[in-house]
Amino acid sequence: MNEVIEFLNECGTFFVSTVDGDQPKVRPFGFVMEHDGKLCICTSNQKPVFAQLKANSAIEICGCKGPDWVRLYGKAVPVTSDASQTKALEVMPMLSNMYSVGDGVFEILAIENATADFCSMSGESHQVTL
């Protein structure tokens, strides 16, 4: 898991894909952390991405740096708690411009049953199961 988190953090911006009915939806994200042994992202429960993941928890994340990329896929499961929110604000303090612990909007999602495929333009690849 550390390899995935480190890679995504080095990307800066990575892309999260969800399903909305029969349409894929992709948007940029920039936050990832480990909490309680799980890879987590965060969002607002007021955004379409959260509604899409509640309706269909299938998620894919893709990030690139140079000739290398990772594609992570699994299920997004809410793990919002005061502890997970507090950790997210510690990991990325600028999130406090949008969220606060217990605000009723700030959601933490763990990616469970996940697999990460690391690939390179050179043809190298390996897989990590989370």
C-alpha positions as CSV (number, residue, x, y, z in Angstrom):
1,M,0.0,0.0,0.0
2,N,2.8,2.4,0.8
3,E,4.1,2.1,-2.8
4,V,0.7,3.1,-4.1
5,I,0.3,6.1,-1.8
6,E,3.8,7.3,-2.4
7,F,3.3,7.0,-6.2
8,L,0.0,8.9,-6.1
9,N,1.4,11.6,-3.9
10,E,4.3,12.0,-6.3
11,C,1.9,12.4,-9.1
12,G,0.3,15.4,-7.3
13,T,-2.9,15.1,-9.3
14,F,-4.5,11.7,-10.1
15,F,-7.8,10.8,-11.6
16,V,-10.8,9.1,-10.0
17,S,-13.3,7.3,-12.2
18,T,-16.8,6.4,-11.1
19,V,-20.0,5.2,-12.9
20,D,-23.1,7.4,-13.2
21,G,-25.8,5.2,-14.6
22,D,-24.2,3.9,-17.8
23,Q,-21.7,6.7,-18.1
24,P,-18.1,6.8,-16.8
25,K,-17.2,10.0,-14.9
26,V,-13.6,11.0,-14.3
27,R,-12.3,13.9,-12.2
28,P,-9.0,15.0,-10.7
29,F,-8.1,14.4,-7.0
30,G,-5.0,15.2,-5.1
31,F,-5.4,13.6,-1.7
32,V,-4.6,10.1,-0.6
33,M,-3.6,8.7,2.8
34,E,-3.3,5.5,4.8
35,H,-5.8,5.1,7.7
36,D,-6.3,2.0,9.8
37,G,-4.4,0.0,7.2
38,K,-6.5,1.2,4.3
39,L,-5.8,3.5,1.4
40,C,-8.2,6.4,1.7
41,I,-9.4,9.4,-0.3
42,C,-11.7,12.2,0.7
43,T,-14.6,14.2,-0.8
44,S,-17.7,16.1,0.1
45,N,-21.0,14.2,0.4
46,Q,-22.5,17.1,-1.5
47,K,-20.6,16.3,-4.7
48,P,-21.8,14.0,-7.5
49,V,-18.8,11.7,-7.0
50,F,-20.0,10.8,-3.5
51,A,-23.5,10.0,-4.8
52,Q,-22.1,8.0,-7.7
53,L,-20.0,5.9,-5.3
54,K,-22.9,5.3,-2.9
55,A,-25.0,4.0,-5.9
56,N,-22.1,1.9,-7.3
57,S,-19.0,1.5,-5.2
58,A,-16.8,0.5,-8.1
59,I,-13.9,2.9,-8.4
60,E,-10.7,3.3,-10.5
61,I,-7.8,5.6,-9.9
62,C,-5.1,6.4,-12.4
63,G,-2.0,8.5,-11.9
64,C,1.0,9.2,-14.1
65,K,4.5,10.4,-13.5
66,G,6.8,10.5,-16.5
67,P,6.7,7.2,-18.4
68,D,5.2,5.3,-15.4
69,W,1.6,5.0,-14.3
70,V,-0.6,3.2,-11.8
71,R,-4.1,2.0,-12.2
72,L,-5.9,1.1,-8.9
73,Y,-9.3,-0.5,-8.9
74,G,-11.6,-1.7,-6.1
75,K,-14.6,-0.7,-4.0
76,A,-15.0,2.7,-2.3
77,V,-16.3,2.2,1.2
78,P,-17.1,5.2,3.6
79,V,-15.0,5.1,6.7
80,T,-15.7,8.6,8.0
81,S,-15.0,9.1,11.7
82,D,-13.6,11.9,13.8
83,A,-10.3,10.0,13.7
84,S,-10.2,9.6,10.0
85,Q,-11.1,13.2,9.4
86,T,-8.6,14.5,11.9
87,K,-5.8,12.4,10.2
88,A,-6.8,13.7,6.8
89,L,-6.6,17.3,8.0
90,E,-3.1,16.5,9.5
91,V,-1.9,14.9,6.3
92,M,-3.1,17.8,4.1
93,P,-3.8,20.9,6.3
94,M,-5.2,22.9,3.3
95,L,-8.3,20.6,3.4
96,S,-9.3,22.7,6.5
97,N,-10.2,25.5,4.0
98,M,-13.1,23.2,2.8
99,Y,-13.8,20.8,5.7
100,S,-13.8,20.4,9.4
101,V,-14.1,17.4,11.7
102,G,-17.8,16.5,12.2
103,D,-19.1,19.1,9.8
104,G,-21.5,16.6,8.2
105,V,-20.0,17.1,4.8
106,F,-16.4,15.8,5.0
107,E,-16.3,12.1,3.9
108,I,-13.4,9.7,4.0
109,L,-13.5,6.7,1.6
110,A,-11.4,3.6,1.9
111,I,-10.6,1.6,-1.3
112,E,-11.2,-2.0,-0.4
113,N,-10.6,-5.2,-2.3
114,A,-8.1,-3.2,-4.4
115,T,-5.5,-4.1,-6.9
116,A,-2.9,-1.7,-8.3
117,D,-1.3,-2.3,-11.6
118,F,2.0,-0.4,-12.0
119,C,3.1,0.0,-15.7
120,S,5.7,1.7,-17.7
121,M,6.2,2.7,-21.3
122,S,9.3,0.5,-21.2
123,G,7.0,-2.5,-20.8
124,E,7.8,-3.2,-17.2
125,S,4.8,-3.9,-14.9
126,H,3.9,-5.4,-11.6
127,Q,0.8,-5.8,-9.5
128,V,0.1,-5.0,-5.9
129,T,-3.0,-6.3,-4.0
130,L,-4.2,-4.1,-1.1
